[in-house]
């Protein structure tokens, strides 16, 4: 069922987050003041899946504004992650830290990744 798939993806995504993302974005998703943006209730996290996949695949090296604060620390690309890991970790982040947004599927990641090469 969709709910079962969602739960499994969420749990796998949680493991990816703990392995790859937690150092900078912190256990609570709050990031580091003035350095690493929080992942809670932001237009990035709740917004277009394309942008999120692009950030993971290519990194981000531009100033971003999140909830009125500005962040300049470049985010390194995480292109070593598989399509499934990207889908899972985005599903986890989009449904953690007070967020509620649609899951990201592996098929969506594959489609988006083809476009951003």
N, C-alpha and C positions, 0 to 999 in steps of 0.2 A: 504493500500500500504506500501511498505518498507519504503518510505520516511516519511509517517505518523507515522509508528511504531518507526522509528529512532527519530523523533522529540519528541514523547511522552516519550520514554525512556530517552532521553537527559534531558528533563524538570524534570522528576522524579529524575534522577541522580543528577541534580543541587541541588535539595532539600536535598538529602542525603548528598551531599558534604557540604552544609551549616550547616547541623546538626552534622555531624560526623568528617569531615576532615579539615574544614576551620581553626580551632584553631591552628593546627600545620602547615599545608601546605599553609595557608594564602589565602585571597580572590583572589589574583592574581596568585596563584599556584607557587609562587616563593620560598616558604619555608622560613627557617630561616638560614642565613649564618652560616656555620660550624656546624649546628645542625640538621636541617630538610631539606632534599633534595628538590629541586624544581621539579615540575611535568611537566615542559615545555621542549619539544623537547629532551627527554632523551630516551636512548635505552630501558630502562625499560618500560616506558609508551608506546612507539611505538612498542615494541617488543612482545614477546610471551604472549598470553593471560593466559597461564597456570601459568606462574611466577607471574603475577599480582593477579590472583585469590588466589594463594597460600599465597602471602604476606597478603592479606586481611583476609584470614581464619586463618592463623597460626602466623601472625605477622612477623617481620623481626628483627633478632638480630645478625647482622654481619655488618662489615664495607662495605659501598657501595661507589663506585666512580661514580659521576655524573658530566659530563662535566668538568672533570679534578679536581674536588674538592672531598674530602673524608668526609663521614658522618658516625658517630658512634651511634647516638641516637637510641635506640631500638624503633621499631614501635610496639605498642601493637596489638594483634590480634583483628579483628573486626568481630569475628565469630557470633555475635548476629545478623548481617545483614542477611536478607533473600537472597535466590538465585537471586531473581529479583532485590533487592536493590544493590547487588554486580554487576550484569550485568549493571544496570542503571548507577551507579556511575562510573564504568569503561568506559562505553560508553561516559559519560559526560567528564571525564578527558582526554580520548583519542581524544576528539574533542573540547578541550578548551585550553586556554593558548598557542595558536599557534600550537597545535597538530592537526594532521589529520590522523586518523587510523580507521580501521574497528570497527564497533560496536561490543559489546559483548552481546550475547543473554543469556537468562535464561537457555536454554537447554545446552549451552556450559558450563555455571557455574556448573550446576548439574553434568555433565559428569566429569568435572575436579575435583569437590569437592569429588566425589566418590573415585577418585584415590589417594587423599592426606590425607585421614583419618589416 
